[in-house]
């Protein structure tokens, strides 16, 4: 787990509880989505978006299909 993402999760109990409630595959998708960012500002934005999504109860980062953990036979999530 990247230190910046871990720090965000540990800073907010509600977000950490939501993180612990999602599946390991969903966690991996969030991690991959964050580390896939090429620019530091994009990575920082994705961490903020992840916090927002988890706070609202969303269980996946987005429709991003770049995660190596997503089985090839599953379609992208809308």
mmJSON file of the N, C-alpha and C atoms, coordinates in Angstrom:
{"data_MODEL":{"atom_site":{
"group_PDB":["ATOM","ATOM","ATOM","ATOM","ATOM","ATOM","ATOM","ATOM","ATOM","ATOM","ATOM","ATOM","ATOM","ATOM","ATOM","ATOM","ATOM","ATOM","ATOM","ATOM","ATOM","ATOM","ATOM","ATOM","ATOM","ATOM","ATOM","ATOM","ATOM","ATOM","ATOM","ATOM","ATOM","ATOM","ATOM","ATOM","ATOM","ATOM","ATOM","ATOM","ATOM","ATOM","ATOM","ATOM","ATOM","ATOM","ATOM","ATOM","ATOM","ATOM","ATOM","ATOM","ATOM","ATOM","ATOM","ATOM","ATOM","ATOM","ATOM","ATOM","ATOM","ATOM","ATOM","ATOM","ATOM","ATOM","ATOM","ATOM","ATOM","ATOM","ATOM","ATOM","ATOM","ATOM","ATOM","ATOM","ATOM","ATOM","ATOM","ATOM","ATOM","ATOM","ATOM","ATOM","ATOM","ATOM","ATOM","ATOM","ATOM","ATOM","ATOM","ATOM","ATOM","ATOM","ATOM","ATOM","ATOM","ATOM","ATOM","ATOM","ATOM","ATOM","ATOM","ATOM","ATOM","ATOM","ATOM","ATOM","ATOM","ATOM","ATOM","ATOM","ATOM","ATOM","ATOM","ATOM","ATOM","ATOM","ATOM","ATOM","ATOM","ATOM","ATOM","ATOM","ATOM","ATOM","ATOM","ATOM","ATOM","ATOM","ATOM","ATOM","ATOM","ATOM","ATOM","ATOM","ATOM","ATOM","ATOM","ATOM","ATOM","ATOM","ATOM","ATOM","ATOM","ATOM","ATOM","ATOM","ATOM","ATOM","ATOM","ATOM","ATOM","ATOM","ATOM","ATOM","ATOM","ATOM","ATOM","ATOM","ATOM","ATOM","ATOM","ATOM","ATOM","ATOM","ATOM","ATOM","ATOM","ATOM","ATOM","ATOM","ATOM","ATOM","ATOM","ATOM","ATOM","ATOM","ATOM","ATOM","ATOM","ATOM","ATOM","ATOM","ATOM","ATOM","ATOM","ATOM","ATOM","ATOM","ATOM","ATOM","ATOM","ATOM","ATOM","ATOM","ATOM","ATOM","ATOM","ATOM","ATOM","ATOM","ATOM","ATOM","ATOM","ATOM","ATOM","ATOM","ATOM","ATOM","ATOM","ATOM","ATOM","ATOM","ATOM","ATOM","ATOM","ATOM","ATOM","ATOM","ATOM","ATOM","ATOM","ATOM","ATOM","ATOM","ATOM","ATOM","ATOM","ATOM","ATOM","ATOM","ATOM","ATOM"],
"id":[1,2,3,4,5,6,7,8,9,10,11,12,13,14,15,16,17,18,19,20,21,22,23,24,25,26,27,28,29,30,31,32,33,34,35,36,37,38,39,40,41,42,43,44,45,46,47,48,49,50,51,52,53,54,55,56,57,58,59,60,61,62,63,64,65,66,67,68,69,70,71,72,73,74,75,76,77,78,79,80,81,82,83,84,85,86,87,88,89,90,91,92,93,94,95,96,97,98,99,100,101,102,103,104,105,106,107,108,109,110,111,112,113,114,115,116,117,118,119,120,121,122,123,124,125,126,127,128,129,130,131,132,133,134,135,136,137,138,139,140,141,142,143,144,145,146,147,148,149,150,151,152,153,154,155,156,157,158,159,160,161,162,163,164,165,166,167,168,169,170,171,172,173,174,175,176,177,178,179,180,181,182,183,184,185,186,187,188,189,190,191,192,193,194,195,196,197,198,199,200,201,202,203,204,205,206,207,208,209,210,211,212,213,214,215,216,217,218,219,220,221,222,223,224,225,226,227,228,229,230,231,232,233,234],
"type_symbol":["N","C","C","N","C","C","N","C","C","N","C","C","N","C","C","N","C","C","N","C","C","N","C","C","N","C","C","N","C","C","N","C","C","N","C","C","N","C","C","N","C","C","N","C","C","N","C","C","N","C","C","N","C","C","N","C","C","N","C","C","N","C","C","N","C","C","N","C","C","N","C","C","N","C","C","N","C","C","N","C","C","N","C","C","N","C","C","N","C","C","N","C","C","N","C","C","N","C","C","N","C","C","N","C","C","N","C","C","N","C","C","N","C","C","N","C","C","N","C","C","N","C","C","N","C","C","N","C","C","N","C","C","N","C","C","N","C","C","N","C","C","N","C","C","N","C","C","N","C","C","N","C","C","N","C","C","N","C","C","N","C","C","N","C","C","N","C","C","N","C","C","N","C","C","N","C","C","N","C","C","N","C","C","N","C","C","N","C","C","N","C","C","N","C","C","N","C","C","N","C","C","N","C","C","N","C","C","N","C","C","N","C","C","N","C","C","N","C","C","N","C","C","N","C","C","N","C","C","N","C","C","N","C","C"],
"label_atom_id":["N","CA","C","N","CA","C","N","CA","C","N","CA","C","N","CA","C","N","CA","C","N","CA","C","N","CA","C","N","CA","C","N","CA","C","N","CA","C","N","CA","C","N","CA","C","N","CA","C","N","CA","C","N","CA","C","N","CA","C","N","CA","C","N","CA","C","N","CA","C","N","CA","C","N","CA","C","N","CA","C","N","CA","C","N","CA","C","N","CA","C","N","CA","C","N","CA","C","N","CA","C","N","CA","C","N","CA","C","N","CA","C","N","CA","C","N","CA","C","N","CA","C","N","CA","C","N","CA","C","N","CA","C","N","CA","C","N","CA","C","N","CA","C","N","CA","C","N","CA","C","N","CA","C","N","CA","C","N","CA","C","N","CA","C","N","CA","C","N","CA","C","N","CA","C","N","CA","C","N","CA","C","N","CA","C","N","CA","C","N","CA","C","N","CA","C","N","CA","C","N","CA","C","N","CA","C","N","CA","C","N","CA","C","N","CA","C","N","CA","C","N","CA","C","N","CA","C","N","CA","C","N","CA","C","N","CA","C","N","CA","C","N","CA","C","N","CA","C","N","CA","C","N","CA","C","N","CA","C","N","CA","C","N","CA","C","N","CA","C","N","CA","C"],
"label_alt_id":[null,null,null,null,null,null,null,null,null,null,null,null,null,null,null,null,null,null,null,null,null,null,null,null,null,null,null,null,null,null,null,null,null,null,null,null,null,null,null,null,null,null,null,null,null,null,null,null,null,null,null,null,null,null,null,null,null,null,null,null,null,null,null,null,null,null,null,null,null,null,null,null,null,null,null,null,null,null,null,null,null,null,null,null,null,null,null,null,null,null,null,null,null,null,null,null,null,null,null,null,null,null,null,null,null,null,null,null,null,null,null,null,null,null,null,null,null,null,null,null,null,null,null,null,null,null,null,null,null,null,null,null,null,null,null,null,null,null,null,null,null,null,null,null,null,null,null,null,null,null,null,null,null,null,null,null,null,null,null,null,null,null,null,null,null,null,null,null,null,null,null,null,null,null,null,null,null,null,null,null,null,null,null,null,null,null,null,null,null,null,null,null,null,null,null,null,null,null,null,null,null,null,null,null,null,null,null,null,null,null,null,null,null,null,null,null,null,null,null,null,null,null,null,null,null,null,null,null,null,null,null,null,null,null],
"label_comp_id":["UNK","UNK","UNK","UNK","UNK","UNK","UNK","UNK","UNK","UNK","UNK","UNK","UNK","UNK","UNK","UNK","UNK","UNK","UNK","UNK","UNK","UNK","UNK","UNK","UNK","UNK","UNK","UNK","UNK","UNK","UNK","UNK","UNK","UNK","UNK","UNK","UNK","UNK","UNK","UNK","UNK","UNK","UNK","UNK","UNK","UNK","UNK","UNK","UNK","UNK","UNK","UNK","UNK","UNK","UNK","UNK","UNK","UNK","UNK","UNK","UNK","UNK","UNK","UNK","UNK","UNK","UNK","UNK","UNK","UNK","UNK","UNK","UNK","UNK","UNK","UNK","UNK","UNK","UNK","UNK","UNK","UNK","UNK","UNK","UNK","UNK","UNK","UNK","UNK","UNK","UNK","UNK","UNK","UNK","UNK","UNK","UNK","UNK","UNK","UNK","UNK","UNK","UNK","UNK","UNK","UNK","UNK","UNK","UNK","UNK","UNK","UNK","UNK","UNK","UNK","UNK","UNK","UNK","UNK","UNK","UNK","UNK","UNK","UNK","UNK","UNK","UNK","UNK","UNK","UNK","UNK","UNK","UNK","UNK","UNK","UNK","UNK","UNK","UNK","UNK","UNK","UNK","UNK","UNK","UNK","UNK","UNK","UNK","UNK","UNK","UNK","UNK","UNK","UNK","UNK","UNK","UNK","UNK","UNK","UNK","UNK","UNK","UNK","UNK","UNK","UNK","UNK","UNK","UNK","UNK","UNK","UNK","UNK","UNK","UNK","UNK","UNK","UNK","UNK","UNK","UNK","UNK","UNK","UNK","UNK","UNK","UNK","UNK","UNK","UNK","UNK","UNK","UNK","UNK","UNK","UNK","UNK","UNK","UNK","UNK","UNK","UNK","UNK","UNK","UNK","UNK","UNK","UNK","UNK","UNK","UNK","UNK","UNK","UNK","UNK","UNK","UNK","UNK","UNK","UNK","UNK","UNK","UNK","UNK","UNK","UNK","UNK","UNK","UNK","UNK","UNK","UNK","UNK","UNK"],
"label_asym_id":["A","A","A","A","A","A","A","A","A","A","A","A","A","A","A","A","A","A","A","A","A","A","A","A","A","A","A","A","A","A","A","A","A","A","A","A","A","A","A","A","A","A","A","A","A","A","A","A","A","A","A","A","A","A","A","A","A","A","A","A","A","A","A","A","A","A","A","A","A","A","A","A","A","A","A","A","A","A","A","A","A","A","A","A","A","A","A","A","A","A","A","A","A","A","A","A","A","A","A","A","A","A","A","A","A","A","A","A","A","A","A","A","A","A","A","A","A","A","A","A","A","A","A","A","A","A","A","A","A","A","A","A","A","A","A","A","A","A","A","A","A","A","A","A","A","A","A","A","A","A","A","A","A","A","A","A","A","A","A","A","A","A","A","A","A","A","A","A","A","A","A","A","A","A","A","A","A","A","A","A","A","A","A","A","A","A","A","A","A","A","A","A","A","A","A","A","A","A","A","A","A","A","A","A","A","A","A","A","A","A","A","A","A","A","A","A","A","A","A","A","A","A","A","A","A","A","A","A","A","A","A","A","A","A"],
"label_entity_id":["1","1","1","1","1","1","1","1","1","1","1","1","1","1","1","1","1","1","1","1","1","1","1","1","1","1","1","1","1","1","1","1","1","1","1","1","1","1","1","1","1","1","1","1","1","1","1","1","1","1","1","1","1","1","1","1","1","1","1","1","1","1","1","1","1","1","1","1","1","1","1","1","1","1","1","1","1","1","1","1","1","1","1","1","1","1","1","1","1","1","1","1","1","1","1","1","1","1","1","1","1","1","1","1","1","1","1","1","1","1","1","1","1","1","1","1","1","1","1","1","1","1","1","1","1","1","1","1","1","1","1","1","1","1","1","1","1","1","1","1","1","1","1","1","1","1","1","1","1","1","1","1","1","1","1","1","1","1","1","1","1","1","1","1","1","1","1","1","1","1","1","1","1","1","1","1","1","1","1","1","1","1","1","1","1","1","1","1","1","1","1","1","1","1","1","1","1","1","1","1","1","1","1","1","1","1","1","1","1","1","1","1","1","1","1","1","1","1","1","1","1","1","1","1","1","1","1","1","1","1","1","1","1","1"],
"label_seq_id":[1,1,1,2,2,2,3,3,3,4,4,4,5,5,5,6,6,6,7,7,7,8,8,8,9,9,9,10,10,10,11,11,11,12,12,12,13,13,13,14,14,14,15,15,15,16,16,16,17,17,17,18,18,18,19,19,19,20,20,20,21,21,21,22,22,22,23,23,23,24,24,24,25,25,25,26,26,26,27,27,27,28,28,28,29,29,29,30,30,30,31,31,31,32,32,32,33,33,33,34,34,34,35,35,35,36,36,36,37,37,37,38,38,38,39,39,39,40,40,40,41,41,41,42,42,42,43,43,43,44,44,44,45,45,45,46,46,46,47,47,47,48,48,48,49,49,49,50,50,50,51,51,51,52,52,52,53,53,53,54,54,54,55,55,55,56,56,56,57,57,57,58,58,58,59,59,59,60,60,60,61,61,61,62,62,62,63,63,63,64,64,64,65,65,65,66,66,66,67,67,67,68,68,68,69,69,69,70,70,70,71,71,71,72,72,72,73,73,73,74,74,74,75,75,75,76,76,76,77,77,77,78,78,78],
"pdbx_PDB_ins_code":[null,null,null,null,null,null,null,null,null,null,null,null,null,null,null,null,null,null,null,null,null,null,null,null,null,null,null,null,null,null,null,null,null,null,null,null,null,null,null,null,null,null,null,null,null,null,null,null,null,null,null,null,null,null,null,null,null,null,null,null,null,null,null,null,null,null,null,null,null,null,null,null,null,null,null,null,null,null,null,null,null,null,null,null,null,null,null,null,null,null,null,null,null,null,null,null,null,null,null,null,null,null,null,null,null,null,null,null,null,null,null,null,null,null,null,null,null,null,null,null,null,null,null,null,null,null,null,null,null,null,null,null,null,null,null,null,null,null,null,null,null,null,null,null,null,null,null,null,null,null,null,null,null,null,null,null,null,null,null,null,null,null,null,null,null,null,null,null,null,null,null,null,null,null,null,null,null,null,null,null,null,null,null,null,null,null,null,null,null,null,null,null,null,null,null,null,null,null,null,null,null,null,null,null,null,null,null,null,null,null,null,null,null,null,null,null,null,null,null,null,null,null,null,null,null,null,null,null,null,null,null,null,null,null],
"Cartn_x":[0.843,0.0,0.887,0.64,1.425,1.212,2.271,2.22,1.194,1.067,0.128,-1.321,-1.627,-2.978,-3.246,-2.275,-2.411,-2.646,-1.912,-2.092,-3.488,-4.032,-5.399,-6.386,-6.214,-7.13,-7.067,-5.879,-5.705,-6.152,-6.269,-6.651,-8.152,-8.939,-10.397,-10.986,-11.527,-12.048,-13.166,-14.035,-15.14,-14.617,-13.631,-13.042,-12.34,-11.622,-10.933,-11.938,-13.041,-14.08,-14.644,-14.869,-15.361,-14.326,-13.057,-11.97,-11.959,-12.098,-12.072,-13.301,-14.346,-15.59,-15.612,-14.716,-14.723,-13.86,-14.037,-13.309,-11.826,-10.99,-9.573,-9.363,-10.178,-10.062,-10.366,-11.393,-11.735,-10.61,-10.02,-8.886,-7.73,-7.446,-6.37,-6.659,-7.92,-8.264,-8.003,-8.367,-8.068,-6.551,-5.801,-4.345,-3.749,-4.136,-3.603,-3.965,-5.186,-5.651,-4.799,-4.471,-3.647,-2.222,-1.608,-0.203,-0.019,-1.096,-1.019,-0.914,-1.215,-1.142,0.295,0.442,1.781,2.317,1.434,1.846,1.489,2.329,2.037,0.686,0.334,-0.949,-2.136,-1.969,-3.035,-3.164,-2.05,-2.07,-2.755,-2.402,-3.019,-4.524,-4.929,-6.351,-7.068,-6.442,-7.072,-7.238,-6.3,-6.436,-7.616,-7.791,-8.944,-10.249,-10.249,-11.443,-11.74,-10.708,-10.899,-11.54,-11.049,-11.639,-13.109,-13.409,-14.789,-15.679,-15.207,-15.991,-16.238,-15.202,-15.363,-16.306,-16.223,-17.112,-18.578,-18.804,-20.167,-20.624,-19.763,-20.138,-19.861,-19.18,-18.832,-17.725,-17.766,-16.881,-15.798,-15.75,-14.749,-14.283,-13.058,-12.569,-13.33,-13.642,-14.35,-14.449,-14.619,-14.717,-13.35,-12.304,-10.92,-10.66,-10.137,-9.905,-8.419,-7.595,-6.162,-5.642,-6.473,-6.012,-5.649,-4.454,-4.007,-4.759,-5.479,-6.193,-7.591,-8.068,-9.41,-9.35,-10.19,-10.233,-10.573,-9.933,-10.088,-11.511,-12.274,-13.625,-14.67,-14.295,-15.255,-15.272,-16.464,-16.521,-16.149,-15.798,-15.522,-16.795,-16.634,-17.803,-18.152,-19.436,-19.842,-19.675],
"Cartn_y":[-1.174,0.0,1.236,2.166,3.4,4.23,4.859,5.62,6.748,7.427,8.545,8.062,6.949,6.386,5.874,5.216,4.707,5.851,6.942,8.096,8.67,8.735,9.238,8.332,7.035,6.087,6.185,6.3,6.354,7.677,8.7,10.025,10.16,9.231,9.348,7.978,7.859,6.576,6.04,6.923,6.496,5.918,6.565,6.094,4.757,4.634,3.382,2.243,2.522,1.492,1.068,2.027,1.705,0.879,1.24,0.501,-0.956,-1.135,-2.482,-3.295,-2.62,-3.296,-3.748,-3.221,-3.617,-4.869,-5.507,-6.744,-6.471,-7.491,-7.321,-6.897,-7.403,-7.006,-5.52,-5.045,-3.624,-2.766,-3.218,-2.484,-2.415,-3.544,-3.57,-2.626,-2.522,-1.602,-0.16,0.204,1.558,1.788,0.828,0.971,1.115,0.229,0.291,1.607,2.063,3.308,4.481,4.49,5.569,5.492,4.331,4.238,4.327,4.153,4.258,5.714,6.665,8.078,8.443,9.146,9.496,10.793,11.702,12.983,13.009,13.64,13.732,14.388,15.399,16.072,15.164,14.305,13.35,12.324,11.871,10.901,11.5,12.732,13.402,13.556,13.904,14.048,12.709,11.647,10.323,9.891,10.251,9.927,10.67,11.933,12.697,12.115,11.711,11.103,9.771,8.998,7.727,7.965,8.966,9.3,9.662,10.473,10.888,9.691,8.839,7.676,6.746,6.468,5.593,6.212,7.511,8.201,8.057,8.068,7.949,6.496,5.556,4.151,3.468,4.149,3.518,2.501,1.417,0.296,0.072,0.889,0.79,2.196,2.311,3.646,4.295,3.534,4.08,2.998,3.403,2.461,2.079,2.513,2.268,0.77,0.346,-1.08,-1.42,-0.518,-0.745,-1.652,-2.02,-2.836,-4.237,-4.662,-6.006,-7.085,-6.702,-7.668,-7.968,-7.173,-7.393,-8.591,-9.585,-10.724,-10.273,-10.859,-10.454,-10.607,-11.492,-11.735,-10.803,-9.947,-9.009,-7.709,-7.198,-5.902,-4.771,-3.634,-2.436,-2.013,-1.491,-0.999,0.395,0.666,2.024,3.022],
"Cartn_z":[0.0,0.0,0.0,-0.922,-0.959,0.32,0.782,2.032,1.974,0.829,0.75,0.83,0.221,0.302,1.717,2.297,3.665,4.652,4.477,5.348,5.265,4.048,3.875,4.59,4.458,5.089,6.612,7.141,8.591,9.194,8.374,8.874,9.111,8.603,8.707,9.031,10.231,10.701,9.799,9.327,8.466,7.145,6.58,5.327,5.556,6.66,6.964,7.157,7.802,7.97,6.616,5.73,4.385,3.634,3.763,3.116,3.593,4.889,5.45,5.064,4.622,4.244,2.781,1.955,0.541,0.348,-0.781,-1.053,-1.321,-1.155,-1.493,-2.953,-3.874,-5.275,-5.435,-4.755,-4.83,-4.245,-3.14,-2.563,-3.561,-4.192,-5.187,-6.34,-6.742,-7.829,-7.417,-6.195,-5.72,-5.698,-5.176,-5.094,-6.488,-7.397,-8.769,-9.446,-9.224,-9.823,-9.346,-8.058,-7.501,-8.039,-8.003,-8.405,-9.919,-10.672,-12.126,-12.61,-11.739,-12.123,-12.495,-13.583,-14.062,-13.435,-13.078,-12.499,-11.014,-10.2,-8.764,-8.479,-9.275,-9.025,-9.36,-10.352,-10.681,-9.569,-9.065,-7.962,-6.734,-6.398,-5.252,-5.454,-6.674,-6.969,-6.824,-7.294,-7.2,-5.747,-4.897,-3.472,-2.877,-3.249,-2.771,-3.306,-4.558,-5.153,-4.464,-4.171,-3.473,-2.111,-1.391,-0.081,-0.229,-1.235,-1.462,-1.804,-2.686,-3.092,-1.91,-1.133,0.022,1.053,1.235,2.169,1.75,0.43,-0.093,-0.255,0.118,0.057,-1.272,-2.164,-3.442,-3.199,-3.942,-3.663,-4.72,-5.74,-6.802,-7.162,-7.689,-8.029,-9.176,-10.213,-11.37,-12.436,-13.632,-14.75,-15.278,-14.621,-15.03,-15.157,-16.303,-16.525,-16.526,-16.073,-16.097,-14.998,-14.043,-12.924,-13.389,-13.032,-13.401,-12.623,-11.586,-10.762,-11.285,-12.242,-12.789,-13.732,-13.484,-14.404,-15.821,-16.789,-18.188,-18.692,-18.105,-18.611,-18.009,-17.082,-16.502,-17.293,-17.573,-18.255,-17.304,-17.876,-17.076,-16.367,-15.159,-14.404,-14.875,-15.065,-15.479,-14.359],
"occupancy":[1.0,1.0,1.0,1.0,1.0,1.0,1.0,1.0,1.0,1.0,1.0,1.0,1.0,1.0,1.0,1.0,1.0,1.0,1.0,1.0,1.0,1.0,1.0,1.0,1.0,1.0,1.0,1.0,1.0,1.0,1.0,1.0,1.0,1.0,1.0,1.0,1.0,1.0,1.0,1.0,1.0,1.0,1.0,1.0,1.0,1.0,1.0,1.0,1.0,1.0,1.0,1.0,1.0,1.0,1.0,1.0,1.0,1.0,1.0,1.0,1.0,1.0,1.0,1.0,1.0,1.0,1.0,1.0,1.0,1.0,1.0,1.0,1.0,1.0,1.0,1.0,1.0,1.0,1.0,1.0,1.0,1.0,1.0,1.0,1.0,1.0,1.0,1.0,1.0,1.0,1.0,1.0,1.0,1.0,1.0,1.0,1.0,1.0,1.0,1.0,1.0,1.0,1.0,1.0,1.0,1.0,1.0,1.0,1.0,1.0,1.0,1.0,1.0,1.0,1.0,1.0,1.0,1.0,1.0,1.0,1.0,1.0,1.0,1.0,1.0,1.0,1.0,1.0,1.0,1.0,1.0,1.0,1.0,1.0,1.0,1.0,1.0,1.0,1.0,1.0,1.0,1.0,1.0,1.0,1.0,1.0,1.0,1.0,1.0,1.0,1.0,1.0,1.0,1.0,1.0,1.0,1.0,1.0,1.0,1.0,1.0,1.0,1.0,1.0,1.0,1.0,1.0,1.0,1.0,1.0,1.0,1.0,1.0,1.0,1.0,1.0,1.0,1.0,1.0,1.0,1.0,1.0,1.0,1.0,1.0,1.0,1.0,1.0,1.0,1.0,1.0,1.0,1.0,1.0,1.0,1.0,1.0,1.0,1.0,1.0,1.0,1.0,1.0,1.0,1.0,1.0,1.0,1.0,1.0,1.0,1.0,1.0,1.0,1.0,1.0,1.0,1.0,1.0,1.0,1.0,1.0,1.0,1.0,1.0,1.0,1.0,1.0,1.0,1.0,1.0,1.0,1.0,1.0,1.0],
"B_iso_or_equiv":[0.0,0.0,0.0,0.0,0.0,0.0,0.0,0.0,0.0,0.0,0.0,0.0,0.0,0.0,0.0,0.0,0.0,0.0,0.0,0.0,0.0,0.0,0.0,0.0,0.0,0.0,0.0,0.0,0.0,0.0,0.0,0.0,0.0,0.0,0.0,0.0,0.0,0.0,0.0,0.0,0.0,0.0,0.0,0.0,0.0,0.0,0.0,0.0,0.0,0.0,0.0,0.0,0.0,0.0,0.0,0.0,0.0,0.0,0.0,0.0,0.0,0.0,0.0,0.0,0.0,0.0,0.0,0.0,0.0,0.0,0.0,0.0,0.0,0.0,0.0,0.0,0.0,0.0,0.0,0.0,0.0,0.0,0.0,0.0,0.0,0.0,0.0,0.0,0.0,0.0,0.0,0.0,0.0,0.0,0.0,0.0,0.0,0.0,0.0,0.0,0.0,0.0,0.0,0.0,0.0,0.0,0.0,0.0,0.0,0.0,0.0,0.0,0.0,0.0,0.0,0.0,0.0,0.0,0.0,0.0,0.0,0.0,0.0,0.0,0.0,0.0,0.0,0.0,0.0,0.0,0.0,0.0,0.0,0.0,0.0,0.0,0.0,0.0,0.0,0.0,0.0,0.0,0.0,0.0,0.0,0.0,0.0,0.0,0.0,0.0,0.0,0.0,0.0,0.0,0.0,0.0,0.0,0.0,0.0,0.0,0.0,0.0,0.0,0.0,0.0,0.0,0.0,0.0,0.0,0.0,0.0,0.0,0.0,0.0,0.0,0.0,0.0,0.0,0.0,0.0,0.0,0.0,0.0,0.0,0.0,0.0,0.0,0.0,0.0,0.0,0.0,0.0,0.0,0.0,0.0,0.0,0.0,0.0,0.0,0.0,0.0,0.0,0.0,0.0,0.0,0.0,0.0,0.0,0.0,0.0,0.0,0.0,0.0,0.0,0.0,0.0,0.0,0.0,0.0,0.0,0.0,0.0,0.0,0.0,0.0,0.0,0.0,0.0,0.0,0.0,0.0,0.0,0.0,0.0],
"pdbx_formal_charge":[null,null,null,null,null,null,null,null,null,null,null,null,null,null,null,null,null,null,null,null,null,null,null,null,null,null,null,null,null,null,null,null,null,null,null,null,null,null,null,null,null,null,null,null,null,null,null,null,null,null,null,null,null,null,null,null,null,null,null,null,null,null,null,null,null,null,null,null,null,null,null,null,null,null,null,null,null,null,null,null,null,null,null,null,null,null,null,null,null,null,null,null,null,null,null,null,null,null,null,null,null,null,null,null,null,null,null,null,null,null,null,null,null,null,null,null,null,null,null,null,null,null,null,null,null,null,null,null,null,null,null,null,null,null,null,null,null,null,null,null,null,null,null,null,null,null,null,null,null,null,null,null,null,null,null,null,null,null,null,null,null,null,null,null,null,null,null,null,null,null,null,null,null,null,null,null,null,null,null,null,null,null,null,null,null,null,null,null,null,null,null,null,null,null,null,null,null,null,null,null,null,null,null,null,null,null,null,null,null,null,null,null,null,null,null,null,null,null,null,null,null,null,null,null,null,null,null,null,null,null,null,null,null,null],
"auth_seq_id":[1,1,1,2,2,2,3,3,3,4,4,4,5,5,5,6,6,6,7,7,7,8,8,8,9,9,9,10,10,10,11,11,11,12,12,12,13,13,13,14,14,14,15,15,15,16,16,16,17,17,17,18,18,18,19,19,19,20,20,20,21,21,21,22,22,22,23,23,23,24,24,24,25,25,25,26,26,26,27,27,27,28,28,28,29,29,29,30,30,30,31,31,31,32,32,32,33,33,33,34,34,34,35,35,35,36,36,36,37,37,37,38,38,38,39,39,39,40,40,40,41,41,41,42,42,42,43,43,43,44,44,44,45,45,45,46,46,46,47,47,47,48,48,48,49,49,49,50,50,50,51,51,51,52,52,52,53,53,53,54,54,54,55,55,55,56,56,56,57,57,57,58,58,58,59,59,59,60,60,60,61,61,61,62,62,62,63,63,63,64,64,64,65,65,65,66,66,66,67,67,67,68,68,68,69,69,69,70,70,70,71,71,71,72,72,72,73,73,73,74,74,74,75,75,75,76,76,76,77,77,77,78,78,78],
"auth_comp_id":["UNK","UNK","UNK","UNK","UNK","UNK","UNK","UNK","UNK","UNK","UNK","UNK","UNK","UNK","UNK","UNK","UNK","UNK","UNK","UNK","UNK","UNK","UNK","UNK","UNK","UNK","UNK","UNK","UNK","UNK","UNK","UNK","UNK","UNK","UNK","UNK","UNK","UNK","UNK","UNK","UNK","UNK","UNK","UNK","UNK","UNK","UNK","UNK","UNK","UNK","UNK","UNK","UNK","UNK","UNK","UNK","UNK","UNK","UNK","UNK","UNK","UNK","UNK","UNK","UNK","UNK","UNK","UNK","UNK","UNK","UNK","UNK","UNK","UNK","UNK","UNK","UNK","UNK","UNK","UNK","UNK","UNK","UNK","UNK","UNK","UNK","UNK","UNK","UNK","UNK","UNK","UNK","UNK","UNK","UNK","UNK","UNK","UNK","UNK","UNK","UNK","UNK","UNK","UNK","UNK","UNK","UNK","UNK","UNK","UNK","UNK","UNK","UNK","UNK","UNK","UNK","UNK","UNK","UNK","UNK","UNK","UNK","UNK","UNK","UNK","UNK","UNK","UNK","UNK","UNK","UNK","UNK","UNK","UNK","UNK","UNK","UNK","UNK","UNK","UNK","UNK","UNK","UNK","UNK","UNK","UNK","UNK","UNK","UNK","UNK","UNK","UNK","UNK","UNK","UNK","UNK","UNK","UNK","UNK","UNK","UNK","UNK","UNK","UNK","UNK","UNK","UNK","UNK","UNK","UNK","UNK","UNK","UNK","UNK","UNK","UNK","UNK","UNK","UNK","UNK","UNK","UNK","UNK","UNK","UNK","UNK","UNK","UNK","UNK","UNK","UNK","UNK","UNK","UNK","UNK","UNK","UNK","UNK","UNK","UNK","UNK","UNK","UNK","UNK","UNK","UNK","UNK","UNK","UNK","UNK","UNK","UNK","UNK","UNK","UNK","UNK","UNK","UNK","UNK","UNK","UNK","UNK","UNK","UNK","UNK","UNK","UNK","UNK","UNK","UNK","UNK","UNK","UNK","UNK"],
"auth_asym_id":["A","A","A","A","A","A","A","A","A","A","A","A","A","A","A","A","A","A","A","A","A","A","A","A","A","A","A","A","A","A","A","A","A","A","A","A","A","A","A","A","A","A","A","A","A","A","A","A","A","A","A","A","A","A","A","A","A","A","A","A","A","A","A","A","A","A","A","A","A","A","A","A","A","A","A","A","A","A","A","A","A","A","A","A","A","A","A","A","A","A","A","A","A","A","A","A","A","A","A","A","A","A","A","A","A","A","A","A","A","A","A","A","A","A","A","A","A","A","A","A","A","A","A","A","A","A","A","A","A","A","A","A","A","A","A","A","A","A","A","A","A","A","A","A","A","A","A","A","A","A","A","A","A","A","A","A","A","A","A","A","A","A","A","A","A","A","A","A","A","A","A","A","A","A","A","A","A","A","A","A","A","A","A","A","A","A","A","A","A","A","A","A","A","A","A","A","A","A","A","A","A","A","A","A","A","A","A","A","A","A","A","A","A","A","A","A","A","A","A","A","A","A","A","A","A","A","A","A","A","A","A","A","A","A"],
"auth_atom_id":["N","CA","C","N","CA","C","N","CA","C","N","CA","C","N","CA","C","N","CA","C","N","CA","C","N","CA","C","N","CA","C","N","CA","C","N","CA","C","N","CA","C","N","CA","C","N","CA","C","N","CA","C","N","CA","C","N","CA","C","N","CA","C","N","CA","C","N","CA","C","N","CA","C","N","CA","C","N","CA","C","N","CA","C","N","CA","C","N","CA","C","N","CA","C","N","CA","C","N","CA","C","N","CA","C","N","CA","C","N","CA","C","N","CA","C","N","CA","C","N","CA","C","N","CA","C","N","CA","C","N","CA","C","N","CA","C","N","CA","C","N","CA","C","N","CA","C","N","CA","C","N","CA","C","N","CA","C","N","CA","C","N","CA","C","N","CA","C","N","CA","C","N","CA","C","N","CA","C","N","CA","C","N","CA","C","N","CA","C","N","CA","C","N","CA","C","N","CA","C","N","CA","C","N","CA","C","N","CA","C","N","CA","C","N","CA","C","N","CA","C","N","CA","C","N","CA","C","N","CA","C","N","CA","C","N","CA","C","N","CA","C","N","CA","C","N","CA","C","N","CA","C","N","CA","C","N","CA","C","N","CA","C","N","CA","C","N","CA","C","N","CA","C"],
"pdbx_PDB_model_num":[1,1,1,1,1,1,1,1,1,1,1,1,1,1,1,1,1,1,1,1,1,1,1,1,1,1,1,1,1,1,1,1,1,1,1,1,1,1,1,1,1,1,1,1,1,1,1,1,1,1,1,1,1,1,1,1,1,1,1,1,1,1,1,1,1,1,1,1,1,1,1,1,1,1,1,1,1,1,1,1,1,1,1,1,1,1,1,1,1,1,1,1,1,1,1,1,1,1,1,1,1,1,1,1,1,1,1,1,1,1,1,1,1,1,1,1,1,1,1,1,1,1,1,1,1,1,1,1,1,1,1,1,1,1,1,1,1,1,1,1,1,1,1,1,1,1,1,1,1,1,1,1,1,1,1,1,1,1,1,1,1,1,1,1,1,1,1,1,1,1,1,1,1,1,1,1,1,1,1,1,1,1,1,1,1,1,1,1,1,1,1,1,1,1,1,1,1,1,1,1,1,1,1,1,1,1,1,1,1,1,1,1,1,1,1,1,1,1,1,1,1,1,1,1,1,1,1,1,1,1,1,1,1,1]
}}}
